[in-house]
Amino acid sequence: MHAARFNLLSLSLLSVLACSAAETRRTDAQLRFRSAVDRARDHRELLALIVQASEADAMVEATLLRHLELCAGAGARREVERYLDRAEARLQRILDAQVPQTAEQLFLALKSHWLELNLRYADSVSPKLGPAAVAEGSCMLRLARRSEGSCVDVSSLYLCLAERLHLPLFLVVVPTHQFLRIQKGGKTVIFEGTHPGWGKERTENTYVRRFGTGEAPPGNASFYFKSLSKREAILATVFDETSALWIADDRFEDVLRLCDAVEPVLGPEAYLNKRYGALMLLSADFNKGEVFDPARLRQAMEYIERDLSLYPHNDLASTLLLRGTTMLKERTWSRAAAERVLRNPRLSDGTRREALDILKDQAPPK
């Protein structure tokens, strides 16, 4: 019994020492950043801290957990913290059993971990379900409660584990989706969080065909398909979920201001889709084909057309232009939009079908 008690005490001491060592690896600036994040009173303050932070000081887990706490409360944060602890222990065991030396081996380790956790894909919660539903679907909470989540949830989980275990994982965003890149030993492997079994076989062209892609104007780096830095990844994730929460709460003008606030870090391409979403919700309901404000919808379409002159490969912008001009019953405009959109060689299959349908419906009778 004494030996067992001694072993238990030894394990406890080792755990404390490990935690202390992890803390000493944090720089003073990182600790100050975490303290400031924990004091943020709302999402405006939190996002401002991320924008102002340096790349070296930004911390993924601390920021995402505070974001969750602001969305769903302290209890939800504790649930996800406990879930991360269990997930880390499982991944550490897998990594200890066979230390990955290559990107492919790390992919297999992450895939095994994903399967052990029995994760299931679930769509992001629609803002139409209201603020409470969006809050419950925020930042890994569904993973902790039901082992299900969106691409954002699963990416957030593995970014937190990568920070804890110093793994070379990077967030990649494409229109309406995100995934992770493993970059190790000069090699890159895609880890698709919604189903990692597909990840190794997937190439970036797969994502271009499925989701379309963005394209930066001359002289600017593209946001889409870029391996985001830690600070960029945090900001993109918190921005995405905060804007969804505010849209659910009918705070469309706040979303537009939020788009402006993140632009200095993420660039204009990153926030166009959310800006479009807010503009559309202010002017129309695409699901019902109902126009709330024709003048505002026309203004939004003109705004999107200007953006497409800079970002001709932005798939969501292309889709919204097609739908908006059709709802305005601007036959000439919608036909011209369809012809313009089809000149994009990297258009998603769905948007291509919409453009072809417009041209087919508006074809002159033979």
N, C-alpha and C positions, 0 to 999 in steps of 0.2 A: 504493500500500500504506500509505504514511504517513497519507494522508487517511482511509482506511478505519479504520486503527488509532485515529486521532484521534476519528472518529465513534463508534467503539466505546467509547472512554474517556469521551467526552462523555455517551453514553447511560448508562454505568455511574454517572457522577457524578450525573446527573439522577435516577437511581433512588435513589441514596443520599440525595440532598437531599430527595426526595419522602418517603422513609421517615422522615427526621429531622423533616420538617415534620409528618408525621402524629403522631409521638411528642410533639412540642411541643404539639399540640392536646389531648393527654391532660392532664387535671388531675393534680395530685399525689395527690389522693384516689383517682382512677381507677388510677393506677400502683400505689398501695399495695394497692388491692383486687385487682388482677391478681397482684401478688406474693403476697398472702395466699392467693388461689385456687390458685396453683401450689404452695403449700406444704401444701395440704389433704391429709391422709393418707388419708382415706376419704370416703365420701359423706355421712356424718353431719356431718363438719366442713365439707364443701363447701356442703351445704344450709343449715347454720347461718350461714355467711358471706353467702349470698344473702338469707336472712331479715333479717339485721342490716344489710345494705347500704342506702344511700339510693338513690333513683331515679337521681340524677345520677351516682353512682359506679359503678353496676352495668355490667358489660361482657359483651356477649353471647358473642362469639367466644372470649374467654379462658376463660369459665366452661364453655362447652360442650366445648371441647377438653380441659380438665382432667377434666371428667366422662367423656369418651371414654377418656382415658388411664387413669382409675381402673377403667373397665370392661374395656378391651381392650389396654392397654399403650402404651408410648411409641411403638412402631413404628406402631401404628394412628393415633395422633395425627399423626405426621409425614405419613402417607398423606393424611389429610384436610386438613392444612395445605397440602400441594402442590396438592390438588384445588381448594381454595378460591382459591389464587393463580391457577390456570388459569381458573376460572370468573369471577373478578373481571376478568381481562384481557379475556375475551370480552364480558362485559357492558359494560365501559368502552368498548370499541370500538363497540358498538351505540349506546350513549348519546352518544358523540362524533359519530357519523354524523348523528344527528338528536336534538338535545337536547329531551327531552319537556317540554312546557309545561303539559300537563293530565294528569289522572288517567288518561284514556283512552289518551293517547299513552304514558304510562309502562307501562300494562297491555300495550300492543302490543310495547313494547321487551322486557318481561319474558317475554312469550310467545315472541318470536323467540329469546331467549336459552335458554329451556326447550327449544325445538325443536332448537336448535344442539347443546345438550348431549345430546340424544336420551334424555331421562329416561323411565323406565318405572315405573309404579306397582307396588309389591309390598306385600302385607299386612305388618303388624307381626309380628315373630317371636313365636310363642306361647310363654308360659312353660313349657308342657308339654314343649317340646323341650330344656329344661335350660338352666343358666346359661351354658354356652359358646356355645350358639346365640344366646341373647338378647344376650350381649356382642358377638358378631360383627354383630348387627343393630342396634347402638346408633349413634346420633348421626352420621349421614351416612357411616358406613363403607361401607355397601353402595353408596351413590352413587359413592364414590371408586373402588371395586373393580369394580362391574358396571353403573353408571349406572342403578341401580334403588333404590327406597326407598319408605317409607310416607309418609303425610301429615306425620308428625312430622319425618322426614328432610328432605323438600323444604322445609317451612316453616323448619326450622333453617338450611338452606343460604341461603335468601333473607333471613332475618333477619341472618345474618352479613354477607352482601353489602350489605344495607341499612346496617349499621353502618359498613362500610368506605367506602361511597360516599355516605352521608348521604341515603338514600332514605326517603320517608314510607310505610313498610310497617309494619303492625301485626298481631300474631297474634290470631286469634279462635278460641275453643274452643267446640265443641258436644259433646254426649254422643258419645263414641267417635270423634270426628273433629276436625280443625282445618284452617283455611285462613287466607289473608291478606287484609287490606283495604289498598287504596291510598287514601290520603286526601291530596288535593292540590287547591289552588285552590277549596276549599269543596265539592268533589265526592268521592264515594266509589265505588270500583269493586272488586268482589270478584275476587281472583286465586286460583283453585283450583289448588293445587300438584299435585294428582294428574292434572289434565288442564286446563291453562289455556285451551284452546280453548273450554271450557264456561264459563269464569269470567265473561266479560262479560255473558252472557245470564242468569246465575244471580242470583236474589234471595235474601234471607234466608228467605223462605217456602219456597224449594226445600229448604233445610237443615232447616227445621222438619218438613216432610213426610217427609224421608228419615231424619233422626236424632232427631226429637223435640227438646225443649229444656228447659232448666231455668227455674226462676222463683224469685227471691229472696223471702224473707219480708218483711213490711212494714218499711220503714226501712232496708233493706239493698240495696246495688247487686247486680244479678245478675252472676255470673261468666260464664255463657254469653252469647255474642253481644256481649260487651264487647270493645272494642279495648284489648287488654292493654298495660300499660306495659312498658318493657324489662325491668325487674326481675321483674314478674309473669310475663312470657313465659319468661324464663330459668328461674324457679322451677317453672312448670308443666311445662316440657319435662324438666328434670332429675328432678323428682318422678315424672313419668310413667314414664320409662325406668328409674329406680332401683327403683321399686316393682315393675315387671315383672321386673327382675333378681332381686330378693329373693323374689318369689313363686316364681320358677323354682327358687330355692335353698331352698324350704320355710320361708322366714323370715316367716311370716304375721304373727306378733305384732310383729315389727319394722316391718312395713308399717302396722299399726294405729297404732304410735307415730309413724311418719313422717307419717301423716295429721294427727295432732295438732300436729306441729311446723310444718307449712306453713299451718295454719289462720289464724294472725294476719295473713298477707299475702294469701292467696287467698280466704279466707272459707270457711265450712263447705260451701257448695255445690260448690266445686271438687274437694274430696277425697272426696265421698260415694261416687262410683263405685268408686274404688280401695278404699275401706273395705269396700264391699259385696263386691268381688272377693275380698278377704282373708277376710271372714267366710264367704263361700260356700265357698271352698276348704278352710276349716277344718271345714266341716260336710257338704259334699256334692259329688258330681261330676255336674253337670247333663248332660254329654254321655252318660254311662252310666246316668243315672237312679238313681244309687246314693247313699243317705244314709249318711254316716259317723257323724253324731252328731245324732239327732233333736232333742234338747233344745237344742243350739246352733243348729240350723237354725231351730227355732221362735223362739229369741231373736233371730236375725237378721231373721226376718220381722216380728217385733214392732217392731224397731228401724226397719226400712224403712217400716212403716206410720206410725210417728211422724214420720219425715222427710217422708212424702208429705202430711202435714197442713200442713207448712211449704212444701214444694216440690211441689205437685200436678202440675207439668208435667215432672218429672224422668222421662225415658223409661226409662232403665235401671232405676231403682228400681221402676217399674211392671212391667217385664218380669220382674225377679227375684221380685217379690211373687207374680206369677202362677205362675211355675215352682215356687217354693219351697212355696207352699201346696198345689199339685197333688201334689208329691212327698211331702208329709206326709199325703196322702190325706185332707185336710180339705175335704170337698166343700162344706160350707156356707161355710167361710172363703174358699175359692178362688172360689166363685161371687160372694160379696160383693166380693172383690177385683176380679174382672172387671167387675162393674157399676160399681165405683168408678173404675177405670181408664178406662172408656169415657166417663166424664163429662169427661175431659180433651180440650178442643177441639184441642190441638196434639200429639196422640199420633202417633207414627210409624206408617206403614202396617203394618209387621211386628208391632208390639206390639198394634195394633188387631185384627189377624187372630188372634193368640193369645188375646186376651180373648173374641172372638166364638166361637172354637172351644170354649173352656171352657163358655160358656153353651149352646152347641149340644149338646155332649156330656152336659151335666147337665140338659138340659131334661126335664121329666117326660113320660112316655109319653102319647100321645093316646088 
